[in-house]
Amino acid sequence: QVQLVDSGGGLVQPGGSLRISCAASGFAFSTTTMRWYRQSPGKARELVALITAAGVTTNYLDSVKGRLTTSRDNAKNTMYLQMNSLKPDDTAVYYCFVPLYPHWGQGTQVTVSS
């Protein structure tokens, strides 16, 4: 079965950093485009970034440009989101998504607070 497991979230102080992961199984991850989404309390789910199989990225949110970086390790079937200079507005549940099927990860909570 197609499976995406999100992990690595937690409580971080403003200005801090965190890396979350999406571990994929049950499909050809290395040849598949992936996405990161996030959903903040009271807000609609929004597309954060896309990454192709070759590692070419597209960023969709001006508010996170230069602070959030998507990458992937095809040998490990894992996609990452490196989050730097975190702000309280980054607080959200972060989800990975594979459009091909489609299928969602279960999400991981990132809370930015002092």
N, C-alpha and C positions, 0 to 999 in steps of 0.2 A: 504494500500500500504506500501511497505518497504520504510522507510525513515531514513536517517542519517543526523543529523544537527551538523556541526562543529562550535565551538565558542570558544572565549577566547583569540584569537590572539591579537597582538598589537605591539607597539614599546617598546623595552627593551634595556637598556644599556648593553654593554659587562660585563660579570660577574653576571648579574642579573638572575632572575628566573621568570617563567611563567608556569601556568597550563592551558592547553587547554582541551576541552571536546568534546565528541561525544555522542549526545543524540539519542537513537535508538527507533524506533516504527514500528509496523506493522509485527513483527516477534518475534520468541521466543529468545530474546536476551540472556537470562540466560543460554541457552544450546548451544550457537553458538560461534565459534572462530571468533575473530576480528583481524584486522590489522591496523597499522598506516603506511602511506606513506608520503613522502615529495618531493617537486619539487622546486629546486632553479633556479633562472634566468639562462638561457642558458644550463641547465642540464636536463637530463632525470629524470623522476619520479623514486624514489628509495624506497625500502621497509625498514622501520625503525625498526619495531617490530611486533610481533605476541603475542596474549594472548588467551589462551584457556578459555572455560567456567568456569573452576575451578580456573583460575587466574595464571596458569603457563605461564611464558613469555619466548620468544626467541628474542634476540637482533641480528641485522644483520649488524650494522655499527660500526666498531672499533672507528671511530671518535667521537661517542656519548656515548660510553660505560662508565658507571658510572655517567653520567650527565643527561640522559633522562631515565625516568622510566615509564613504562606502567602499569596501574592498571584498575580495573573495579569495579563498584558497581552494582551487578545484581538486587538488590532491586529497584534501580533507573533507570535501563536500560541505564546506562551511562558508557562509557570508558573514561579514562583520560590519558594524557601525561604530567607528571611533568618534567619540563625543568629547570635545574640548571646550574650554571656556563656557561651561554650562550656566544657563540662566534659569530662573524660576519658571519662565514661560516654556521651557523645554520639558517640564513635567508632563508626562503622558505615558500611556501604554504603547509600547513599540511592537509592531507586528511585521514579520516577514511574509512574503506572498510570492507564489509562483504563478504567473498568468496563464501558462500553457494549459493547466488542467481545469479550472483554477483551484488553488488550495492555500489556506492560511495557516501560519503558526498560531500558537495559543496566546502569544503576547508576553512581554516582560515589562514590569513596572519600573519606570525611572522617575525618581522624585528628587527635585533640586530645591533645597531649602536649607536655611541656616538655623 
